[in-house]
Amino acid sequence: MVVTRPLSYCLFVLLWLFSQVLVAAVLPPDRADVLYHSYDGGGVTVNGPSILVRKSIGDSFSAAANYYVDNVTSASIDVLATASPYTEERTELGLSGDYLRDRTTMSLSYVDSDESDYQAQTVGFTISQEMLGDLTTVSLGYAQGDNTIFKNGDPTFKENATTRSYRVSLSQVITKDSLLSGVFETITDEGYLQNPYRSARYCVPPDPQCTGSAYEPEVYPNTRTSNAIALRGRYYLPYRASVYGGYRYYTDTWGIVGNTFDVGYIHTLKNAWVLELNYRYYTQNSADFYQDIFPYQNSQNFLSRDKELSTYTSSSAGLGITYNIDADWKFIDRGSLNFIYNYIFFNYDDFRNALSTLPPEEQPLYNFSANVIRAYVSIWY
């Protein structure tokens, strides 16, 4: 199920391929991308292809289509604690269009995602306006997702959830060598927001020693509102290189506060090769209704043992290599070969390894590492 897996890297890949950050009032170029993505960590493997094709129609309109596949095998600690490993496939189809009028760009998108126990349809609209001598770009965006949740093995189970997001962004050219941008986003979720397969655990018997444990279904609030603000900057160096960095602050009504820091360096080697190094650090506190183990059954109105709602940190170091091809072929203007690798380490402060044979309070805190690979070919035509 989508909401149970560490698929943030896949979402990042999709957003990178399917949407463009509009910093100038021009249509995105005609382009095709073929990508393979792979995630392996914490007992979960996710891999599959993605294909994006974008084509201009006249001088004012551009259309794009994206096809994306996740093949998932999960034997994570969450799954093994209360169930058996599983495999499944998620497919996603996206369509978008951009309309350019003078210094204004309007974009409309639709994404349909389907798997055995989760169906989602998302519609989004963005309008961007250049101003102040084309040095400033302001964008406003709205998206709504309608999701239907099922439960494999229970044909009577069916729930719904709705997500709405509102975004405003500002991009400002500071000097000929520097660019600064900021984004503020609010997301509201309403409906069935938990995982029908996940369980919370409680002490058996209910005493301070907590020598044993049992499991009960998780219970989440049916609403959630989150706010995030991000600032990013880029500075172009005189020797065909650039540095960038950013900070993102996140908070929501479930009590989670998150902080993300990232830095990177891009360097052009000779004429065709581009090297990128990046580092990302993330930290958050736990949700108000999260506990690794509750003192007794039904001890709260809301219960969660989802490690993604716990207190944890993650660090990611990445290396990217691009080879640019200058082509003067009949239908191809140029192309590029791209390979990106990220190593991610997750460290949990209040989520313990329930597979340990030790008493719950003595079980070791959980951590794991993951390897993420993205390899793709881009062609401009």
Secondary structure, 3 states (H helix, E strand, C coil): CHHHCCCHHHHHHHHHHHCCCCCCCCCCCCEEEEEEEEEEECCEEEEEEEEEEEEEECCCEEEEEEEEEEEEEECCHHHHHHCCCEEEEEEEEEEEEEEEECCEEEEEEEEEEEECCEEEEEEEEEEEEEECCCCEEEEEEEEEEEEEEEECCEEEEEEEEEEEEEEEEEEEEEECCEEEEEEEEEEEEEECCCCCCCEEEEECCCCCCCCCEEEEECECCCEEEEEEEEEEEEEEECCCEEEEEEEEEEEECCCCEEEEEEEEEEEEECCCEEEEEEEEEEEECCCCCECCCECCCCCCCCEECCHHHCCEEEEEEEEEEEEEEECCCCCCCEEEEEEEEEEEEEEEEEEECCCCCCCHHHCCEEEEEEEEEEEEEEEEC
